[in-house]
Amino acid sequence: MRIEVTRSGGFAGLTRHAALNTADHPDAGHLHALALDALAPSGANRQPHPDGYSYTITVDAGTVHCTDGDLTPAQRELIRTVLGEGG
């Protein structure tokens, strides 16, 4: 499974992109579960926040857009993991 995260916005308006392939990842099962949860509809209002970040999470063929204020716990953990490890 390939997981991509793009973070944009913030005070400086910078964009950061990272991708992670879970095929050989030691925590692949957990990442797969997070990815499925992250793509599930959250019912959040997706209102942009001044100087906040916006995220695009793409997992295989599915994509979700979210902002700092409406991240689910699964999205938050997945973003942190991919941006921290992805290259």
SELUMGU-918062 format. One record per residue (C-alpha): y negated, x, z negated; residue number from 1; residue in one letter. Coordinates in nm, 2 decimals. Example, Ala and Ser with C-alpha at 12.3 -4.5 7.8 and 13.67 -1.06 7.14 Angstrom:
<sites>
+--------+--------+--------+-----+----+
!      v !      u !      w !   i ! aa !
+--------+--------+--------+-----+----+
!   0.45 !   1.23 !  -0.78 !   1 !  A !
!   0.11 !   1.37 !  -0.71 !   2 !  S !
+--------+--------+--------+-----+----+
</sites>
This chain:
<sites>
+--------+--------+--------+-----+----+
!      v !      u !      w !   i ! aa !
+--------+--------+--------+-----+----+
!   0.00 !   0.00 !   0.00 !   1 !  M !
!  -0.34 !   0.13 !   0.09 !   2 !  R !
!  -0.63 !   0.03 !  -0.14 !   3 !  I !
!  -0.99 !   0.09 !  -0.04 !   4 !  E !
!  -1.30 !   0.05 !  -0.25 !   5 !  V !
!  -1.66 !   0.07 !  -0.13 !   6 !  T !
!  -1.94 !   0.06 !  -0.39 !   7 !  R !
!  -2.30 !   0.01 !  -0.28 !   8 !  S !
!  -2.63 !  -0.06 !  -0.43 !   9 !  G !
!  -2.74 !   0.05 !  -0.78 !  10 !  G !
!  -3.07 !   0.21 !  -0.86 !  11 !  F !
!  -3.05 !   0.48 !  -0.59 !  12 !  A !
!  -2.89 !   0.25 !  -0.33 !  13 !  G !
!  -2.61 !   0.49 !  -0.26 !  14 !  L !
!  -2.28 !   0.40 !  -0.11 !  15 !  T !
!  -1.95 !   0.55 !  -0.22 !  16 !  R !
!  -1.61 !   0.49 !  -0.05 !  17 !  H !
!  -1.26 !   0.59 !  -0.16 !  18 !  A !
!  -0.91 !   0.51 !  -0.06 !  19 !  A !
!  -0.58 !   0.54 !  -0.24 !  20 !  L !
!  -0.23 !   0.52 !  -0.09 !  21 !  N !
!   0.02 !   0.40 !  -0.36 !  22 !  T !
!   0.33 !   0.51 !  -0.17 !  23 !  A !
!   0.39 !   0.82 !  -0.39 !  24 !  D !
!   0.16 !   0.73 !  -0.68 !  25 !  H !
!   0.34 !   0.75 !  -1.02 !  26 !  P !
!   0.18 !   0.42 !  -1.12 !  27 !  D !
!   0.24 !   0.23 !  -0.79 !  28 !  A !
!   0.39 !  -0.08 !  -0.95 !  29 !  G !
!   0.09 !  -0.13 !  -1.18 !  30 !  H !
!  -0.15 !  -0.07 !  -0.90 !  31 !  L !
!   0.03 !  -0.32 !  -0.68 !  32 !  H !
!  -0.01 !  -0.58 !  -0.95 !  33 !  A !
!  -0.38 !  -0.50 !  -1.00 !  34 !  L !
!  -0.44 !  -0.52 !  -0.63 !  35 !  A !
!  -0.28 !  -0.87 !  -0.61 !  36 !  L !
!  -0.48 !  -0.98 !  -0.91 !  37 !  D !
!  -0.80 !  -0.83 !  -0.77 !  38 !  A !
!  -0.77 !  -1.03 !  -0.45 !  39 !  L !
!  -0.72 !  -1.36 !  -0.62 !  40 !  A !
!  -1.02 !  -1.60 !  -0.62 !  41 !  P !
!  -1.21 !  -1.56 !  -0.94 !  42 !  S !
!  -1.45 !  -1.86 !  -0.91 !  43 !  G !
!  -1.74 !  -1.63 !  -1.00 !  44 !  A !
!  -2.08 !  -1.69 !  -0.86 !  45 !  N !
!  -2.12 !  -1.35 !  -0.69 !  46 !  R !
!  -2.49 !  -1.33 !  -0.77 !  47 !  Q !
!  -2.64 !  -0.99 !  -0.70 !  48 !  P !
!  -2.80 !  -0.82 !  -1.00 !  49 !  H !
!  -3.11 !  -0.61 !  -0.97 !  50 !  P !
!  -3.00 !  -0.24 !  -0.95 !  51 !  D !
!  -2.64 !  -0.35 !  -0.99 !  52 !  G !
!  -2.35 !  -0.25 !  -0.77 !  53 !  Y !
!  -2.17 !  -0.45 !  -0.50 !  54 !  S !
!  -1.81 !  -0.38 !  -0.42 !  55 !  Y !
!  -1.57 !  -0.44 !  -0.13 !  56 !  T !
!  -1.20 !  -0.41 !  -0.22 !  57 !  I !
!  -0.96 !  -0.40 !   0.07 !  58 !  T !
!  -0.59 !  -0.41 !   0.01 !  59 !  V !
!  -0.38 !  -0.39 !   0.33 !  60 !  D !
!  -0.51 !  -0.70 !   0.52 !  61 !  A !
!  -0.70 !  -0.87 !   0.23 !  62 !  G !
!  -1.06 !  -0.81 !   0.13 !  63 !  T !
!  -1.27 !  -0.94 !  -0.16 !  64 !  V !
!  -1.64 !  -0.89 !  -0.22 !  65 !  H !
!  -1.78 !  -0.88 !  -0.58 !  66 !  C !
!  -2.07 !  -0.76 !  -0.79 !  67 !  T !
!  -2.10 !  -0.60 !  -1.13 !  68 !  D !
!  -2.16 !  -0.93 !  -1.30 !  69 !  G !
!  -1.85 !  -1.11 !  -1.17 !  70 !  D !
!  -1.58 !  -0.84 !  -1.18 !  71 !  L !
!  -1.25 !  -0.95 !  -1.32 !  72 !  T !
!  -1.06 !  -0.71 !  -1.55 !  73 !  P !
!  -0.82 !  -0.63 !  -1.27 !  74 !  A !
!  -1.10 !  -0.56 !  -1.02 !  75 !  Q !
!  -1.28 !  -0.34 !  -1.28 !  76 !  R !
!  -0.96 !  -0.13 !  -1.35 !  77 !  E !
!  -0.87 !  -0.11 !  -0.98 !  78 !  L !
!  -1.23 !   0.01 !  -0.88 !  79 !  I !
!  -1.23 !   0.26 !  -1.16 !  80 !  R !
!  -0.89 !   0.40 !  -1.06 !  81 !  T !
!  -0.95 !   0.42 !  -0.68 !  82 !  V !
!  -1.30 !   0.56 !  -0.71 !  83 !  L !
!  -1.18 !   0.81 !  -0.97 !  84 !  G !
!  -0.87 !   0.92 !  -0.78 !  85 !  E !
!  -0.92 !   0.82 !  -0.42 !  86 !  G !
!  -1.03 !   1.07 !  -0.16 !  87 !  G !
+--------+--------+--------+-----+----+
</sites>
